[in-house]
Amino acid sequence: MVSQELIRRLQRNSLDLREFIVNDLIGVGKVGHLGGSCSCAEIVATLYFHKLRHDPKNPALKDRDRFLLSKGHAALVQYAALALAGYFPTDELKKVKSLGAVLQGHPDMSRTPGVEANTGSLGQGLSVANGMALGLRLDGSKSRVYVIVGDGEQDEGQIWEAAMAAFNFKIDNLTAIVDRNRLQATGSIAERFEIGPVAPKWAAFGWNVIEIDGHDVAAIVEAFDEAETIKGRPTVVIANTIKGKGISFAENNAAFHNSAMTAEQFKIAVSDLQKQHV
Amino acid sequence: MNTQSLRTAYGETLVELGKENKDIVVLEADLGKSTMSILFQNVFPDRYFEMGIAEQNMASTAAGLALTGKIPFISTFAVFASGRAYDQLRQTISISSLNVNICGSSSGLSDFGDGSTHQAVEDVAIMRAIPHMTVLTPVDAVETRKMVRAAASLPGPVYIRVNRNNLPVYTSENLDYKIGKLYTMKEGRDVVVFANGVMVSIALKAAELAEAQGISLKVVNVSTVKPLDRQAVIDCVRNFRGVVTAEEHSVIGGLGSAIAEALRGVKGQPLEFVGIEDQFGTSAENYEELLRHYGLTPAAIIDAARRVLG
């Protein structure tokens, strides 16, 4: 049973992430991946502020859990979480994507404390996560690897190469999360490139599949807890989400995959988020 | 002449390294019996990962292993390493300069029977263009052993181009090997021939034949194509009347291009390339026949030397 206190705290953290994204990382007139960052805010908040063993003051902590954003374009939500956790000052958020910035357009481990690998070209993060899981297993480490895969990203063939490999190597120190927001850059997945049922695909590849509402923090906590008990095969959490969640005009709107807000839209976004404070 | 297998040298050196360092891990894409990485599996099954016929996943998985402190070697044919897994080598390995070592086996035309799909004539151009990537082409089995060791110790990514066929052994066990060093194989007076891989052997034959024709060739083994020591190249050609490059690779983007880049701005230094003239490979019954077909011969090197001498 997930406590009401934890639920309230993680909901608050998720709201904090969205406010950093809207106010600091995007603002008015700057393009940014608003939709795909907001769809996984609860997942990222639950990882950084509840599940991951990590130390913002020592990003190289030996026995840390690893988190990878295979859908690297959602970097904004990770940057918000890293700043909130204390990996770097929140002042850095406003400098995102500027020349010489700590925060690049896509996650860059050489520049950003807390980023574990370079991602952005889609389809590669799950493979990297497998490699980390195998390396940690060789060392007898208790650390776990978490990786968020995008819904559209499942078009990439390498995701399924990695899915087969995780099964083949019986990787059970890894939890993959599919941010199933049902949109890709140019429209809905159903209209642009229908990939059919998702959960049965992963099940057919030999994975333990848990399907949840990806905005329900209690369900996310329970899914991550359950994944840790599954031995001998990998677990994927299919998180049904809403792209642009929390910002009225961006919800389920593929136009906000990566675009700028007008001054008017920015005001609405700020007000939408303010209303979510309890 | 004593010939040895470069790919066996590769596999055997992996085993030696594996005994010395428990962090060495080896990944293979179902070609272990050709690349000879299989030798590692026989001794260290727990640290050998058969990744199936999926080179992209192999490359990114190696990145993940490197990120937990392992030293991965990934092996496949050169054409698949550089082509199939290009974006993976670029994004997850090279941008963050991870210690992942890539064996491009059956390189150049050395897989003579399998034809254009399996012959890598552009891999050096591809790999050289990736920032942070070191690109090596060993001349023989002895140099291959030293390179594999050097690659394991070098923090960033290394691409090693390994010939499928046994090649004559020219380098000595005692020779001090360093990535980036130029090795003079034969002194000369008129023209410098920069060669690597199998072309060193062919350049040495050319030098012998040219001597009788009154042309003195200096032959230099450029087994490190990148990083190339620009000043060392400039110093090497000083007081010579011309430069010829010889490579088992397209003339676009390989050793010839690297030498031309190094010599840019140097006045009065005519340069000629011997290589594959912007074509794909093709099947042949043996390696020598194929090398001749593409003009990778002592005669071609002598002709090129005559052209630079004017």
Interface residues (C-beta under 8 A of the other chain):
Chain A: R66 D108 M109 S110 E116 A117 N118 T119 G120 S121 G123 Q124 G125 S127 V128 A129 N130 G131 M132 A133 L134 G135 L136 L138 D139 S141 G157 Q158 E161 A162 M164 A165 N168 F169
Chain B: V25 D46 R47 F49 M51 G52 A54 Q56 N57 A59 S60 T61 A62 A63 G64 L65 A66 L67 T68 G69 K70 P72 D87 Q88 R90 Q91 T92 I95 S96 S97
